[in-house]
Each structure stands twice: as C-alpha cells, then as structure tokens.
Amino acid sequence: MYRQLTGNLASGKAATRPPVLLVQIDQDSIRKGIPSGRPNPMDRAYLASIVDRLSALEVRVIAIDYWLDRPQIENDVRFSQSLQQAADKGIGLIVGAVLE
C-alpha cells in the first residue's frame, strides 16, 4: 500500500505483478455469484469457485479471511474439494479458525 501511495513502485517483472493481491468480495460480486443474494453465511460453493479460479491462475498462497462457523452440508464438500485440489497443486492455504 505504501509503495502505491508514494509512487515508489518497483520496475520490471515486480512492477507488472504485485506480490500480494487482495480479492475483496463486493456487493456486485455477491449479486452475480451467489444465487440467494445473501452472503451471510457465505456460500461455500461461491468460495470454492474463487479458490478454483485462483488455483487456475497458479497463485502461491490463498488466504481466506471469512468466518466459516455455520455448516453448509450441500456446499462444504465442494469447498473442501477445491481446497484439496489447490493443496495438491502445492498452493499454500491459510484459513482462520477458532480453537475452543
């Protein structure tokens, strides 16, 4: 963020592809990607499609910062499969958890 605000950007390959890209799910994405239009709880099938897309782009790490505390029987399997396929490709996964 600092480099973008100050204009102190790297040149060459580093300038064309930032080391970290934040993908934020906005209202327009929710309307287009989630059939119910309700992101709470977040539709795991939608998250799976994002993981699949990032995997296809061969990113090195996928971090999901979303509270996944409510089970979704119909979509949890799909989400789990997408995460497993990403891990099988060697993509690092970061998913928050609460240990109780």
N, C-alpha and C positions, 0 to 999 in steps of 0.2 A: 504494500500500500504506500509506504514512504517513497519508494522509487517512482511510482506512478504520479504521486502528488508533486514531487520535486522535479520531475523530468529527468532524474538521474537513472536512465534506463541502460541496460547492457546492450552491446552491439552484437551482431552476428546471430548465431543459432539461438542463443539465450534470449535475444530480443523478439524472436518470432514465436517462441513457445514459452509462456510463463511457467516457472517451476511449480506453482500451485494455482489451481483454478477452482474457484468456489462456484458450485452449481446450486443456485437457490431455486426452490420450488415457489413460483409466484402464483397469483390468482388466475392468470391466464392459463398457466400450465395445469392448474387444478381443474379448470373448466374443460380443457381439452383432453386431459389424460385420465381423469377419474370419473367413471360413469355416474356415480351418485352425486358428484359435485361437492361432497363433504369430506374434507381432509382429516377429520377427527373421528375415529382413529385413521391414520394414514393408510391408504390402500396398499397392501403389500405387493399386489400384482403390479401396481404403478412403480413402486420402488424397485421391483425386480426388473422392469423394463429399463429403468435408468441404469441399474447395475449391468444389464446386458449390453446397453449402448456404450457405457464406459469401458467394459471389457473388450468390445469390438474395437475401440479406439486404442487399446493396449496401454492403458494408463498403468502406473506402477503401484498406486495405492488408491483405495476407495475408502473414504470415511463417511459414515452416516451419523449425523447428529440429529436424531429424531427419537422421541420417546416411543418405544415399541412395547408398551406394557399390556396391551389388550390383544389376546389371541384372535387370529382370523383363520379358522380351520381351513377354509377354502383357498386362501392365498398364502398361508405360511409355507406350505410345501413348495410352491412356485418360487417364493422369495429365497427359501433355503437352497433350492437347486441353483438359482442364479448366483448366490454367494459361493456355493461349492464349485461351480464351473469357473468363476473368477479365481478362486484359490488354486484350482487345478492348473490355471494358466500362469501361476506364480504371482498374481496380483495380491498385494498386501491388503488386508481388510481391517478396518477399525470401526467397531460398533459399540456404542456405550452400553453399560449395564449397571444395574444397582444390585449389589450383593447384600442380601438381608439374612 
